[in-house]
């Protein structure tokens, strides 16, 4: 009945006797509650958020549906463990391209221990977290039925520079992606995935509008999951691009203060996506003027 998520790109993975999330065939995702307090904090957030009437209806679509909890046999064989039951965001997708983007130039939270803050600071400085306000935590890009997915290893992802991030964001919406390829990404799917009235950019801008005003929560070390069906695009169908917020073990009350850390990282990501669309528009204009 339960199995390891096929399309998980970051976080704890339930392989080789390790504790991690499970999924079933009914479209549900089971996330084990970690016993260091993070699990109970995330559960408390879902309970609070799901009943918080101050959250606009249009914003709820950016969060996984919360179904409660259930005692399940843990994936590491340690016995029964409470699991948060959530919507499996990839259950209705055949070969999804997915990117996990951790938002914020600071991933630690104010009440954290000195040791935890130091650990976060080291990782934040070693990645693009400090320089960009976000970092790519994991990804997979569907290439074709023959090639499958390009899914760089964790160490490679952690070594991404600003230029790497810019390149990956272009590869994510390109048709000429292949492992080890030095070919310039063609961004042939950018206008249909990043652009358009229902595209990734519009969704990010909708989130930004909320974060410019909301003072309910501060989202520390949370991720934006960006996903779409490349197979649908290849077959001429709508890609159904989506943005979802995930990972809420370090969410704190906003106490009337805007979450500038998250908002800043979100604005930075929007800038990168916007630049890709702008460069395509400029190329199209130049091409048109050359032909005329």
Beta strands, then each sheet from edge to edge (+ up, - down):
strand 1: 3-4
strand 2: 22-23
strand 3: 28-32
strand 4: 66-73
strand 5: 80-87
strand 6: 96-103
strand 7: 134-144
strand 8: 148-150
strand 9: 217-219
strand 10: 223-229
strand 11: 242-246
strand 12: 251-253
sheet 1: 1+ 2- 3+ 5- 4+
sheet 2: 8+ 7- 6+ 10- 11+
sheet 3: 9+ 12-
end
